[in-house]
Amino acid sequence: QVQLQESGPGLVKPSQTLSLTCAVSGVSINSGSYYWSWIRQPAGKGLESIGRIYTSGTTNYKPSLRSRVTLALDTSKNQFSLKLASVTAADTAVYYCARVNMVRGVLGSYYFDHWGQGILVTVSS
Amino acid sequence: QSVLTQPPSASATPGQRVTISCSGSSSNIGSNFVHWYQQLPGTAPKLLIYSNSQRPSGVPDRFSGSKSGTSASLAIGGLQSEDEAYYYCASWDDNLNGPVFGGGTKLTVL
């Protein structure tokens, strides 16, 4: 079955770059019409979509984060990554990677069908 | 401030039926599908309902979803203690060109 697993540092200093990797098993990340995505959740708060990357490498980011975010695929390792630059305490959150599914490839049906377990990233000096 | 609006809390006793609402606008729920996620304490969200009313394999038929206009609702029948969790609605927003979530509803089983 499809499984996702986040990894990376749990502590990042302010102004530095947060780097996370999502290892995918059970499916090839460059097969099928899927997006791969990152979502975050600050403690006690709701879910926020950070961005998505298609199997072709095409990316789309949340406008308020666009200047700081980079998503990338590594098909040789069947994983994808998130880099968030110039972090502040406001970026402290649990970060989830997820697979996006769509009905007949229609964006209006976009939903997250498989999630990683999440990784807590704290921004602090 | 979430784009979709949910009540912050809901409660019911075991065996009862509870409904959680989700309100949006013409750019999201009004023109796209609605999905629901269940987040048990300390765990990742799990897909509960997709495309307004479809259940993924393994989700009990006690859970059902519906949509009308710019609102949607999740109904849970025969409530069980293990249903105590946060429930999030989500949809695609045409103006934002991305997915949007509700703020989440904490369901307490009394």
Interface residues (C-beta under 8 A of the other chain):
Chain A: G46 L47 E48 S49 R52 N60 K62 P63 Y96 N101 V103 L107 G108 S109 Y110 Y111 F112 D113 H114 W115 G116 Q117 G118
Chain B: S2 S31 N32 F33 H35 Y37 T43 A44 P45 K46 L47 Y50 S51 P56 Y88 A90 W92 D94 L96 N97 G98 P99 V100 F101 G102 G103 G104
